[in-house]
């Protein structure tokens, strides 16, 4: 009976120690926002989960007529794409602005310039 008790205690200790050594992985969630919302997209998508200390690349893709400007929130950068290592939940915002063009008109000789607005786009 003593041998049986020692074996049961030994098995219990092995099981207990093996559980302590194999900790469950920790996962964190990223939340992404595009500002303004119609300006483009971000990958990875909002709500994605990653294991702690995983390297992640965020990429912002502007829609037609928009330019990527910078990252805000849990990232502070102007490069695109940008890499980071996840160590906590992360809120990331991609800031975009409308692509703007400068129009210069040079009049040579005698003539008239007529202005016709084809389409006006409202900013953000």
C-alpha positions in Angstrom: 0.0 0.0 0.0 2.9 2.4 0.7 4.3 1.7 -2.8 1.0 2.5 -4.3 0.7 5.8 -2.4 4.3 6.8 -3.4 3.5 6.1 -7.1 0.3 8.2 -6.9 2.1 11.1 -5.3 4.9 10.9 -7.8 2.4 10.9 -10.7 0.5 13.9 -9.2 3.8 15.8 -8.9 4.8 15.1 -12.4 1.4 16.2 -13.7 1.5 19.4 -11.6 5.0 20.3 -12.7 4.2 19.6 -16.4 1.2 22.0 -16.2 3.4 24.7 -14.7 6.0 24.4 -17.4 3.6 24.6 -20.4 1.8 27.9 -19.8 -1.0 28.7 -22.2 0.0 31.3 -24.8 -1.2 34.8 -24.3 -3.1 36.4 -27.2 -3.8 40.1 -27.8 -6.3 41.8 -30.1 -5.8 44.6 -32.5 -8.4 47.2 -33.4 -7.9 49.3 -36.5 -9.6 52.4 -37.6 -9.4 54.3 -40.9 -9.7 58.1 -40.6 -11.7 59.3 -42.5 -13.5 56.0 -42.9 -14.0 56.2 -46.6 -10.3 56.9 -47.3 -8.9 53.4 -47.5 -8.3 50.1 -45.7 -5.9 48.6 -43.2 -4.4 45.1 -42.9 -4.6 43.1 -40.7 -8.3 43.6 -40.2 -9.7 45.0 -36.9 -10.5 42.3 -34.3 -7.5 40.0 -35.3 -5.7 38.3 -32.5 -2.0 37.5 -32.3 0.1 35.6 -29.8 2.2 37.7 -27.5 5.6 38.8 -29.0 4.5 38.1 -32.6 5.8 40.5 -35.2 3.0 42.2 -37.1 3.1 44.3 -40.3 0.4 47.0 -40.7 -0.3 48.2 -44.2 -2.6 51.1 -45.1 -4.0 51.1 -48.7 -5.6 54.4 -49.8 -8.7 54.5 -52.0 -8.6 56.5 -55.2 -8.1 60.2 -54.5 -6.6 59.6 -51.0 -3.0 59.6 -49.6 -1.8 57.8 -46.5 -0.3 60.3 -44.0 0.6 58.6 -40.7 -0.2 56.0 -38.0 -1.7 57.1 -34.7 -3.0 55.3 -31.5 -0.8 52.4 -30.6 1.6 53.2 -33.4 3.4 56.5 -34.1 5.0 56.4 -37.5 4.8 57.8 -41.1 6.2 54.8 -42.9 3.8 52.4 -44.6 3.9 49.5 -44.1 5.1 49.5 -40.5 6.2 46.6 -38.3 5.7 46.2 -34.6 5.8 43.4 -32.0 2.5 42.9 -30.1 2.9 42.9 -26.3 -0.6 44.1 -25.4 -4.0 44.9 -27.0 -3.4 47.5 -29.7 -5.6 50.3 -31.2 -4.2 51.6 -34.5 -5.5 54.5 -36.6 -4.4 55.1 -40.2 -4.7 58.8 -41.1 -5.4 59.7 -44.7 -6.0 63.0 -46.5 -7.4 63.8 -49.9 -4.9 64.0 -52.7 -4.7 67.7 -53.7 -3.5 69.1 -57.0 -2.2 72.5 -57.8 -3.4 74.0 -61.1 -1.4 76.7 -62.7 -2.8 78.5 -65.8 -0.4 80.5 -68.0 -2.1 82.7 -70.7 -0.1 83.2 -73.8 -1.3 85.7 -76.3 -4.7 87.0 -76.5 -7.4 84.7 -75.3 -9.9 84.0 -72.6 -9.8 81.4 -69.9 -13.2 80.0 -69.0 -13.7 78.1 -65.7 -15.9 75.1 -65.6 -16.2 73.0 -62.4 -16.7 69.4 -63.3 -16.9 68.0 -59.8 -16.2 69.3 -56.3 -15.0 66.8 -53.7 -15.7 67.6 -50.1 -12.7 67.1 -47.8 -13.0 64.2 -45.3 
